Amino acid sequence: MSDTDKNEDLFAEELTLLLLYLASWTEVKDFPPRAWKNHRFEILGALADKGLLLDSKGRKSVHFTPEGVAAAKRLEEKYRRHG
């Protein structure tokens, strides 16, 4: 895999995590937000492997981990500054 491919994969993961976060909701207070799995499954799997999302095979939504929420908030700030 070339450096360009790696950069594109990282960019796709960042944007997917951010979009999931922006479209997420919380059903119960003090419970991690969740979002619909309407993104590429290989990216969702990579984010779960990194500990940012809880793997929820067989379900239509995913839950964020606390680390995933923190990472999404950092990305929101990053892209807000560069937007």
C-alpha positions as CSV (number, residue, x, y, z in Angstrom):
1,M,0.0,0.0,0.0
2,S,1.4,3.4,-1.0
3,D,1.6,6.4,1.3
4,T,-1.2,8.0,-0.8
5,D,-3.4,5.1,-0.2
6,K,-2.7,5.2,3.6
7,N,-3.5,8.9,3.7
8,E,-6.7,8.4,1.8
9,D,-7.7,5.6,4.2
10,L,-6.9,7.7,7.2
11,F,-8.9,10.6,5.7
12,A,-11.9,8.3,5.0
13,E,-11.8,7.0,8.6
14,E,-11.6,10.5,10.1
15,L,-14.5,11.8,8.0
16,T,-16.6,8.7,8.7
17,L,-16.0,9.0,12.5
18,L,-16.9,12.7,12.3
19,L,-20.0,12.1,10.3
20,L,-21.1,9.3,12.6
21,Y,-20.6,11.6,15.6
22,L,-22.5,14.6,14.0
23,A,-25.4,12.3,13.2
24,S,-25.4,10.4,16.6
25,W,-27.9,10.5,19.4
26,T,-27.9,9.5,23.0
27,E,-30.9,7.4,24.3
28,V,-29.9,7.2,28.0
29,K,-28.1,9.8,30.0
30,D,-24.4,8.9,30.6
31,F,-24.5,6.2,27.9
32,P,-22.4,6.5,24.8
33,P,-23.9,8.0,21.8
34,R,-24.9,5.8,18.9
35,A,-25.3,6.2,15.1
36,W,-26.6,4.4,12.2
37,K,-24.2,2.1,10.3
38,N,-24.7,3.8,6.9
39,H,-21.0,3.9,6.0
40,R,-18.6,1.5,4.5
41,F,-18.3,-1.6,6.7
42,E,-14.5,-1.9,6.2
43,I,-14.1,1.6,7.7
44,L,-16.5,0.9,10.5
45,G,-14.4,-2.3,11.2
46,A,-11.2,-0.3,11.2
47,L,-12.6,2.3,13.7
48,A,-13.8,-0.6,15.9
49,D,-10.3,-2.2,15.7
50,K,-8.9,1.1,16.9
51,G,-11.2,1.1,19.9
52,L,-13.3,4.1,18.7
53,L,-16.5,2.3,18.1
54,L,-18.1,-0.8,19.7
55,D,-18.5,-3.5,17.2
56,S,-22.2,-4.3,16.9
57,K,-22.5,-7.1,14.4
58,G,-26.0,-7.9,13.4
59,R,-27.3,-4.4,14.5
60,K,-28.1,-1.4,12.4
61,S,-26.3,1.1,14.7
62,V,-22.9,1.4,16.4
63,H,-22.0,2.8,19.8
64,F,-19.1,5.2,20.4
65,T,-16.5,4.4,23.0
66,P,-15.3,7.3,25.3
67,E,-12.2,7.4,23.2
68,G,-14.3,7.6,20.0
69,V,-16.2,10.5,21.3
70,A,-13.0,12.3,22.3
71,A,-11.5,11.6,18.9
72,A,-14.6,12.8,17.1
73,K,-14.6,16.0,19.1
74,R,-11.0,16.6,18.2
75,L,-11.8,16.1,14.5
76,E,-14.8,18.4,14.7
77,E,-12.5,21.1,16.0
78,K,-9.8,20.3,13.4
79,Y,-12.1,20.6,10.5
80,R,-13.9,23.6,12.0
81,R,-10.6,25.5,12.1
82,H,-9.8,24.5,8.5
83,G,-13.3,25.0,7.1
